[in-house]
Amino acid sequence: MKKVNTLLVLGVIIISLITAYLLFHQVLGNPSNFTGGDPANEPLSGNYLGVIYKGGPVVIVLIAYMIILVTFVIERLIQVFRAQGKGNPISFIQQAKKWFAESKWKEIKEACDKNQGSVAHVVHNGISTLELLETDESLTHEQKVTTLQKDLEEATQLEIPQLNRNMVIISTLASIATLTGLFGTVTGMIKAFSSLARVGAPDAIGLANGISQALVTTALGIATAAVAIVFYNLLSTRIGRIVQNIDESNYSLVHSYKTRAGLVAERPVESQIA
């Protein structure tokens, strides 16, 4: 699975770079965006496509960043919404807790099959384990609790990597997009001042144009980083809630078995999930 995901990531990066290169030259660098129909000239007044083109080759990288970001944000949103399952996750857990206490394993399994979320996958695995343990007379109740907890932990650890997959790409883009934009600005300003030095005579208008074009990459970098940060925080919050729901259901299932086995007397704490 890791190899497949790595290949998909590399494929997205390569396709994004190619797409960004074509957009840079075919759309931003279209002759109609510049005076005299020549990309070497200044952009037409009010033509922002031409202005972005003048940001230089770093713009290609920043466009690729944005394409990669949009691709993986959409992929993560789809995965997270699937992980939440069908219907209201809070209602599912509350109903599951009620069935735990009543030992309605069949009903819980049917609900898990309909829900198809991460919580449902872990609960289904726990119920299957619990059904096997109840017919095993060779283990004490304490040993059965330990086995159940271990299986639930293993099922949880299988779900969490699926939730967090490719999140590092979004967080990395949030970090490097601004730096890449600043790099483009610095190189653009070096180029602008070098041109001014070669001319010898002060040219305030030319220098201002050069600096404004150099700042384009910073603007693109900040925009990309801002989008990445917003969606990273949004996805992280949703993933955190799913993990919290899994922990809640695990606790309820284990506590339910302990209560039925006479190992504890008190009822489980009410869910605090939001």
N, C-alpha and C positions, 0 to 999 in steps of 0.2 A: 504493500500500500504506500509506503514511504517513497519507493522508487517511482511509482506512478505519479504521486503528487509532485515529486521533484521534477519529473519530465514535463508535467502540466505547467508548473511554474516557469520553467525555462522556456517552454513554448509561448506562454503569454508574454514574457519579457521580449523575446525575439520578435514576435508579431507586433508588439507595441512599438518597438524601435523602428521597425519597417514602416508601420502606419504613420508614426510621428515624422519620419523622414519625408514621406510622400506628402503629408499635410504641409510641412514646412516649405517644400519647394513648389508644390502644385497649387496650394491654396494661399498660403501667406505670401509666397514669393511670386504670385501671379503678376505678370507685367502690368495688368490693368490697375494695380494698387499703387503704381509709382508714376512720377512725372516723366513724360516722354516714353512711357511704356518700357522703361529699363529699370530692373531691380537694383542696379547700381546707383540710381538717383534717389532723391529723397521721396518719402511716401507722400501721396496726395493729402491735401489738408483734410483732416477729420477721418482719414482712412486708418483705422486701428490695426487692420490685418498687416498693412505695410509696416506700421510702427513695430509690431511684434516681430516681424521678420527681421527687422534691423537689430533685434536683440542678439542675433548671431547664432552659431551652431548649438550653444547651450540650450537654446529654446527647444531644439529637437529632444534633448534629454528630458526637459521639464514636461513637454507634451507627452512623452513616453511614460513619465511618472504618473501623470493624470490618468492616462488610459489604463495603466496597471492598477492604479488605485480604484478606479470605477469598477474594473473587472472583479477585483477581489472583494470590494465592498458588497457588490451584488451577490457574489458567490457566498459570502459569509451571512448576509441577510437571509438568503434562501435556506441555508443550513440551520441557522438559529431558529427561524420560524418553524422549520420541520421538527427541530429538537423540542420545541415547546409543545408539540403535539396538537391534535385536533380538539377543539373545545377549550374550556376554561381550565388551566392547569391547577388552580387553587381548588376548584370544585372537584376535579379528579382526585386530588390528594385527600380531601375531606371525605369523599365517598369511599376511597380505598381504606382510609383509617377505620371507617365504620365497618367495612367488610372484614378487615383484619380481626377486629374484636369478635365478629360473628363467625369467623373461619369459613367465609364464603369464597373459597379459592377459585371455583369455576367462574363466578361472577367477576372476580378481580381479573382473571386471565382474559376474559372476553372484553372487559373494559380496556385492558392494556393493548389488545389486538386492534381495537377501534382507535385508541388514542395515538399509538405509534410514535410517541415522543421519547426523549431520553429517560424521563422519569418512568414511563411505562415499561421501557426495556429493562431497566434495573429492577423494578417491582416484579415483572414477569419472571425474571431470573431468580429472584428471591423466593417467590411462591413455588417455583419448580423445585428449588432446593429444599424448601420447608416441607413439601409433600413427601419427598424422599426421606427426609430426616424423621418424619413422624412414623414411618414404617420400619425404621431401623431401631431395633431393641438393644443393640450392642453398645450404644452410646448413652452417656448420662445426659441430663438436661443441660448441664453446663457445657459439655462438649458439643452438643447440638447448637447451642447459642454461639459458641466460638466459630463453628463451621459456617453457620448462617452469616455471621458478621464478616467472615473472611470472603465468602462468595459475593456478598453485597459490595464489599470494598473492591473486589476484582472487577465486578460488573461496572462499578462507578468509574474505575480507572480506564476502562475501555471506552466510556462515553466522553470523558473530559478531553482527551486529545482530539477527538472529532470536533468538539466545540471550539477549541483553541487553535485548530489548524489554520495556517496562513494569517493569523492575527499579527505575527511578527513582521510580516511584509507591510501591513498597514502602519504599524508603529515605526518601522524603519523609514518609510516614506515621510511620515510626519516629522522625523528628525532631520533627514538629509535634503528634503526639498528646499527648505530655506537656505541651507548652506550652499547648495548647488546654485540657487538663484543669486546669492551674494558672490559666489565665484564668477558667475557670468558678468555681474555688475563691475567687479574689480577689474577683470580682464578688459571689459568694454571701456572703462575709464582710463586704463593704461593706454589703450589704443587711441582714445580721443586726445589725451594729453601728448602722446607721441606724435600724432598728426599735427597738432598745434605747434609743437617744437620744431617740426620739419619746415612748417610754413614760415616761422620766424615772427611774423606780424601778429599782434593780438586779434583774435577773431571770437568775440563774445558769443555771437549767434551760432557759429559752428561748434564752439565748445558746449554751449547749452544743448544743442541738438544731440551731440555725442553723448553727453551725460544722461539726457532723458531717455535715449535709446538703450543705454547701458542699464538703466533702472528697470527696464521692462522685465528682465530676468528675475530681479528681486520680487517684483509684483507677482509674477507667475509662481515663483517658489513659495511665497507666503500664502497665496490662494490655495495651492495644492496642500501645503502643510495644515492649513486651517480646516480644510475638508477632511483630511486624514484624521486629525485630532478629534473632530466632532464625531465621526463615525466610529473611531476606535473606542471612545468613551461610551457611545451608545451601545455598541456590540458587547463591550466588556460588562456593562451593567446588566444586559439581558442574559449573558452567559452566567454571571454571578447569581442571578435569580434562579436559573435552571439548576445550577449546582446546589443552591440552598434548598430547592424543592426536592432534589435527590436525597440530600442529607436528611431532610424532614421525613420523607417516606421510608428511608432505611431505619431511622430511629423508631418510627411508629411500628414497623413490621417486627423488629427485634423486641421492642417493648411489649407488643401484643403477645408474642410467643412466650416471653418471660412471665407475663401475667397469667396466661393459661397454664403454664407449667408450675405456677406457684412460687416462682423465684422472686417476684416483686408484687406488691399489693397496690401501689398507687397508680393512678391513671397517667398517661403521657401528657406532657405539656401541650397546650393548644398551639396550633400553628401560628407563627408570627409573620408568615410570608405576605409580602405586599404585591 
